[in-house]
Amino acid sequence: MNKAQVEGSISIGYIMDEAAKFASFYFKEGDPTLPHKEKRNEVYLDDIVDDDMFEIFKPPGKAIGAEGKRYLADNEYTAAHLYVLMNCPEVQPFIDVFVTEKRKQFPNLNDEAVNAVTEQEFPSWFEKYVCS
């Protein structure tokens, strides 16, 4: 620090701080030399390891707000059920089997038709396939 020109030292400090903040945008986890402040509602679940849990149920955060319960309407339940099945990596092999069967059964189906059939019929097919 230059005691004769304190203003210069202060401005250099500000410039270094700004440069570090700017450079932190290019690091995956921010600048490793700066202290890390968790953002509001930011949660790390690295310490929770449950190999039996499907990937879709390992959320990257936690719920906020008041807890509440409600029943889903039939169309909401169907949409949620389909979303879970279609987005579980563990279910993907079964989706592939289903699509292969449908393409053999109906060779003229285009991709849009296959997707529509999958959305309509896969959940009940999957239940029968797994339970048999």
C-alpha positions in Angstrom: 0.0 0.0 0.0 1.3 3.4 -0.9 0.6 5.7 2.1 1.5 8.8 0.1 -1.3 8.1 -2.5 -4.1 6.3 -0.6 -6.7 7.1 -3.3 -4.7 5.1 -5.9 -4.5 2.1 -3.6 -8.3 2.2 -2.9 -9.0 2.4 -6.7 -6.7 -0.4 -7.4 -8.5 -2.5 -4.8 -11.9 -1.7 -6.4 -10.5 -2.6 -9.9 -9.1 -5.9 -8.6 -12.4 -6.7 -7.0 -14.4 -5.9 -10.1 -11.9 -7.9 -12.3 -12.3 -10.9 -9.9 -16.1 -10.7 -10.1 -16.1 -10.4 -13.9 -13.7 -13.4 -14.2 -15.9 -15.4 -11.9 -18.6 -15.6 -14.6 -16.2 -17.8 -16.6 -15.7 -20.4 -13.8 -18.2 -23.1 -13.4 -18.5 -22.6 -9.7 -17.4 -18.9 -9.6 -14.0 -17.6 -8.7 -12.4 -20.1 -6.3 -10.6 -17.3 -4.5 -13.8 -15.5 -3.6 -15.9 -16.6 -0.6 -19.0 -18.5 -1.8 -22.3 -17.3 -0.7 -25.3 -19.6 -1.2 -28.1 -17.9 -3.1 -31.5 -17.7 -1.6 -33.3 -21.1 -1.8 -30.1 -22.8 -3.0 -29.7 -26.3 -1.6 -27.0 -28.9 -2.1 -28.0 -32.5 -1.8 -24.6 -34.0 -2.5 -24.5 -35.6 1.0 -27.8 -37.5 0.3 -27.1 -40.7 -1.5 -30.0 -43.1 -2.2 -29.2 -45.6 -4.9 -32.7 -47.1 -4.8 -34.3 -43.8 -5.7 -35.1 -43.0 -9.4 -33.2 -40.1 -10.8 -36.4 -38.1 -11.4 -37.1 -38.1 -7.7 -33.7 -36.7 -6.8 -34.5 -33.0 -7.0 -31.8 -30.3 -7.1 -33.5 -28.2 -4.5 -36.2 -28.2 -2.0 -39.8 -26.9 -1.9 -40.5 -23.4 -0.6 -43.6 -22.0 0.8 -46.3 -23.5 2.9 -47.0 -27.2 2.6 -50.3 -28.2 1.3 -52.2 -31.2 0.0 -54.7 -31.5 -2.7 -56.1 -34.2 -5.0 -55.2 -34.1 -8.6 -57.9 -34.0 -11.3 -57.9 -37.0 -13.6 -56.2 -35.1 -16.4 -53.6 -33.8 -14.0 -52.9 -37.2 -12.6 -52.6 -38.7 -16.1 -50.2 -35.9 -17.2 -48.1 -36.3 -14.0 -48.0 -40.1 -14.4 -46.9 -39.8 -18.1 -44.3 -37.2 -17.2 -42.7 -39.3 -14.6 -42.6 -42.4 -16.9 -41.3 -40.6 -19.9 -38.5 -38.8 -17.9 -37.2 -41.7 -15.9 -34.0 -43.0 -17.4 -34.8 -46.3 -15.7 -38.0 -46.6 -17.8 -36.3 -45.8 -21.1 -35.6 -49.4 -22.0 -39.3 -50.2 -21.6 -40.3 -47.3 -23.8 -37.9 -48.6 -26.5 -39.5 -52.1 -26.3 -43.0 -50.5 -26.6 -42.0 -48.4 -29.6 -40.4 -51.4 -31.3 -43.6 -53.4 -30.8 -45.8 -50.6 -32.1 -43.6 -50.1 -35.2 -43.7 -53.9 -35.9 -47.5 -53.9 -35.4 -48.1 -50.7 -37.5 -45.1 -50.3 -39.9 -46.6 -47.2 -41.5 -46.7 -45.1 -38.4 -44.7 -41.9 -38.6 -42.8 -40.4 -35.6 -45.7 -38.1 -34.6 -48.2 -41.0 -34.6 -45.7 -43.1 -32.6 -45.4 -40.3 -30.0 -49.2 -40.0 -29.8 -49.7 -43.8 -29.4 -46.9 -43.8 -26.7 -48.6 -41.0 -24.8 -52.0 -42.8 -24.9 -51.1 -46.4 -24.4 -47.6 -46.6 -22.8 -48.7 -46.2 -19.1 -51.2 -49.0 -19.2 -48.9 -51.2 -21.3 -46.0 -50.6 -18.9 -48.1 -51.6 -15.9 -49.2 -54.8 -17.6 -45.6 -55.5 -18.8 -44.0 -55.0 -15.4 -46.7 -56.9 -13.4 -46.7 -60.0 -15.7 
